[in-house]
Structure formats: C-alpha cells, structure tokens
C-alpha cells in the first residue's frame, strides 16, 4: 500500500444501521445457468439474446413430474417451482435465492476512460471533477447508457410476459446516480405483479470501489431523496459521502469484505427469493468472488443471474 495514502480504517466503514454481524456460508449452485460454466466465454455473451434464455440451461428438474405433467410450463416456470421446493424442504438455517446482478448503463466516466486510456485515467483524469466540457463526478448516464437500460426494460418485459421469468421480489441499488437511474429506466412500467412492486432500496454497501476516483463519490442523501423520491433509502445512509477518500482507493480484499457484509445483510433480513441488484462492474465482480462464483465480467447494461445457497 502507498505510504502516502490513508488506510481504509481511518476513513471509516459503512454504516452499521440495518447491517447484521451474522455470517453465512455461500455456495453457488452450478448447472443451472450458462454463466456458471467455465466453458462459457463472458466476452460477447449477450443476456438479451432470446435464444440464450438469460443463460438458463434447458434441463429437467426433480419437481417436473408433479408440477408439469402436461408439459406446458416454460423453463423458467419449472425452475421457479424447483427453487421454491428447495426453500420449502430446507432446514431453517438454509435458504436459496436467485440474484439478478445488473451493471449500470454507460456513464460519462466510461466514455472519458476510453478517450484518455485507462492508464491516464487512473493516473490523472479520474481524480478531477471533469474536463471542463463533461462532468463525471458521481457520473450520470450518457444517452447510450439510457438506451442500454431501456433495452434491459424491454428484455424484462418480454421475459416476464413470454418466458415466465419471475419478477424480482426486492430491488436494491447502489447510491451512485448512474445506478439509481439505470434501475428506474430498467424496471419502471413493466406491469409488475401487485405483490412485487418496483420500490428499490438504496444500499450504501452496493456501491463501486470507494476512493480517489470522483466518479465513485456519491451525491448527498438530500440529492437522492429529491431526484428519486419513490426510492427507499436505508437508515444508515449519511447526508454526505463519509466513506469517500481522495487519497485511498479500496483494495480488492477490502471491497470483497464490504460486499460480503452486504450479502449477509440481505440474506439475514430479506425473505424474498428473487432479488435484483443494480450496481457496478467492480462491485459485481466482488459479489461474485464473495459468493464463490467464477469471474464473469459484464459490459455496461449487462446482467448475470446466480442461484445461491446460504447457510447461517
């Protein structure tokens, strides 16, 4: 670690409000999604391709014999029943959830990094508020990023209507604007079931790598409340970004620890089986590592589903 920067412990940790100290043992159940398979190349993998069915593998389940006697159910409907039975038959300390991890659409910081190159971006430009023409502090979506989120919206609409993809029971989003906006464009207007409304909760721990890069410094709580009034904001979210430091950027180990804390929080307090996370490339990579999933890098606007077993 650079001796000229502050250790993360000196700038504080995420708010404790609503976060449990419990620890789960997480296991990714393989053989259900193509994204779990090491033979699946993440490069160019298009979750939006209808032939890929969101990556859900065409296979039989133990519950098919009693649930789909007439062979009329879709793959997703049969999978939903299978997961429901897993939870019904599991002991009290064990639960199964499907996590839909979606990366935000393209932001102005993504454009700037491509323009300047990653080396120069990390060395100099990422530490500025912008370049005089474009602002990337708490980066907002570009027009292309908005279209990526709208593509995701069309995908979810088709998936729920035609394939039987279950709508998430809960929605969580990073407090950074590009994720707040992506979640809104992705899930609003889907005609969701009455018992699964789109009421996203803003989670501090779900944010991108913390520190140095201004694009990863969030706006105030007041800003989030005024621009996204329908969103629920967790109690521990402070008015100003108390986690951001201009002199220290989280290490991978620190980030994985933070995202594991988020998973513990969600698996302890949320009884929903189908959950959506709207987050960032680095945060999703850390989530996958915390779960024991293979590395699966997402493009802006990409989504990866994961079936997770958690034992408390």
Residue pairs with C-beta under 8 A, 6 or more apart in sequence:
1 7
1 251
4 247
5 245
5 247
5 248
5 249
6 245
6 247
6 248
7 248
8 210
8 211
8 245
8 248
8 250
8 251
8 254
11 211
11 242
11 243
11 244
11 245
11 248
12 242
12 243
13 243
13 258
14 204
14 205
14 236
14 243
14 258
14 261
15 204
15 234
15 235
15 236
15 237
15 238
16 236
17 234
17 235
17 236
18 234
18 235
18 236
18 265
18 269
19 205
19 236
19 261
19 264
19 265
20 264
20 265
20 268
20 269
21 264
22 264
22 268
22 312
23 264
23 312
24 263
24 264
24 267
24 268
24 310
24 311
24 312
25 310
25 311
26 263
26 290
26 291
26 292
26 308
26 309
26 310
27 291
27 292
27 308
27 309
27 310
27 311
28 36
28 291
28 292
28 293
28 306
28 307
28 308
28 309
29 96
29 307
29 308
29 309
30 36
30 37
31 57
31 59
32 56
32 57
32 59
32 79
32 307
33 54
33 55
33 56
33 57
33 305
33 306
33 307
34 40
34 45
34 52
34 55
34 56
34 57
35 42
35 45
35 55
35 294
35 296
35 304
35 305
35 306
36 293
36 294
36 306
38 294
40 55
42 295
42 296
42 297
42 298
43 297
45 52
45 55
46 52
47 54
47 55
47 155
47 302
47 303
47 304
48 151
48 152
48 155
50 158
53 75
53 76
53 163
54 159
54 163
54 165
54 303
54 305
55 304
55 305
56 75
56 76
56 79
56 305
58 75
61 78
61 79
61 81
61 82
62 82
62 85
63 78
63 81
63 82
63 85
64 78
67 73
67 78
67 81
68 77
68 78
68 81
73 81
73 164
74 163
74 164
75 163
75 164
76 159
76 163
76 164
76 165
76 166
77 164
80 164
80 166
83 96
83 98
83 273
83 307
84 273
86 96
87 95
87 96
87 273
90 96
93 311
93 312
94 309
94 310
94 311
94 312
95 267
95 309
95 310
96 273
96 307
96 308
96 309
96 310
97 267
97 272
97 273
97 274
97 275
97 307
97 308
97 310
98 166
98 273
98 274
98 275
98 305
98 306
98 307
98 308
99 275
99 276
99 277
99 287
99 305
99 306
99 308
100 168
100 274
100 275
100 276
100 277
100 303
100 304
100 305
101 277
101 279
101 284
101 287
101 288
101 298
101 303
101 304
101 305
101 306
102 152
102 182
102 186
102 276
102 277
102 278
102 279
102 301
102 302
102 303
103 279
103 280
103 281
103 284
103 298
103 299
103 300
103 301
103 302
103 303
104 141
104 145
104 149
104 174
104 176
104 178
104 179
104 181
104 182
104 278
104 279
104 280
104 300
104 301
105 141
105 142
105 144
105 145
105 146
105 147
105 148
105 149
105 178
105 181
105 182
105 185
105 300
105 301
106 141
106 142
106 144
106 145
106 148
106 300
106 301
107 136
107 139
107 140
107 141
107 142
107 145
107 178
107 215
107 300
108 130
108 134
108 135
108 136
108 139
108 140
108 142
108 215
109 126
109 136
109 139
109 213
109 215
110 139
110 142
110 145
110 300
111 134
111 142
112 121
112 125
112 131
112 134
112 136
113 121
113 125
113 126
116 125
125 131
126 212
126 213
126 214
126 215
127 212
127 213
127 214
127 246
128 214
129 135
129 136
129 137
129 214
130 136
130 137
136 214
136 215
137 214
137 215
137 217
138 176
138 177
138 214
138 215
138 217
138 218
138 219
139 176
139 177
139 178
139 215
140 177
140 178
140 181
141 149
141 177
141 178
141 181
141 182
141 185
145 178
145 182
145 300
145 301
146 181
146 185
148 182
148 300
148 301
149 181
149 182
149 184
149 185
149 186
149 301
150 185
150 186
151 301
152 182
152 185
152 186
152 301
152 303
153 185
153 186
153 187
153 188
153 189
153 190
156 165
156 167
156 186
156 187
156 190
157 190
157 191
159 165
160 166
160 167
160 190
160 191
160 192
166 274
167 190
167 192
167 193
167 196
167 274
168 187
168 196
168 272
168 274
168 275
168 276
169 196
169 272
169 273
169 274
169 275
170 201
170 270
170 272
170 274
170 275
170 276
171 183
171 187
171 198
171 199
171 200
171 201
171 275
171 276
171 278
172 200
172 201
172 202
172 203
172 206
172 266
172 275
172 276
172 277
172 278
173 179
173 180
173 182
173 183
173 200
173 201
173 202
173 203
173 206
173 231
173 277
173 278
173 279
174 180
174 202
174 203
174 206
174 207
174 208
174 278
174 279
174 280
174 283
175 202
175 203
175 204
175 206
175 207
175 218
175 219
175 224
175 237
176 207
176 208
176 216
176 218
176 280
177 218
177 219
177 227
179 206
179 207
179 278
179 279
179 280
180 200
180 202
180 224
180 227
180 228
180 231
182 278
182 301
183 200
183 276
183 278
184 200
184 228
186 278
187 198
187 200
187 276
188 198
190 198
192 198
199 230
199 231
199 232
200 231
200 232
200 278
201 231
201 232
201 233
201 234
202 224
202 228
202 231
202 232
202 233
202 234
202 237
203 234
203 262
203 265
204 234
204 236
204 237
204 243
205 258
205 259
205 261
205 262
205 265
206 259
206 262
206 277
206 278
206 279
206 283
207 216
207 218
207 279
207 280
207 283
208 215
208 216
208 279
208 280
208 281
208 282
208 283
209 216
209 249
209 250
209 255
209 280
209 282
209 283
210 216
210 243
210 244
210 245
210 249
210 250
210 255
210 258
211 244
211 245
211 246
211 247
211 248
211 249
211 250
212 245
212 246
212 247
212 248
212 249
213 249
216 244
217 241
217 244
218 241
218 244
219 241
220 239
220 240
220 241
221 233
221 237
221 238
221 239
221 240
222 239
224 231
224 233
224 237
225 233
250 258
252 286
252 289
255 282
255 283
255 286
256 286
256 289
256 290
258 286
259 283
259 286
259 287
259 290
260 290
262 287
263 287
263 290
263 291
263 310
266 275
267 310
267 312
268 312
277 284
277 287
279 287
281 297
281 298
281 300
284 298
284 304
285 295
285 297
288 294
288 295
288 296
288 304
288 306
289 295
291 306
291 308
293 306
296 304
298 304
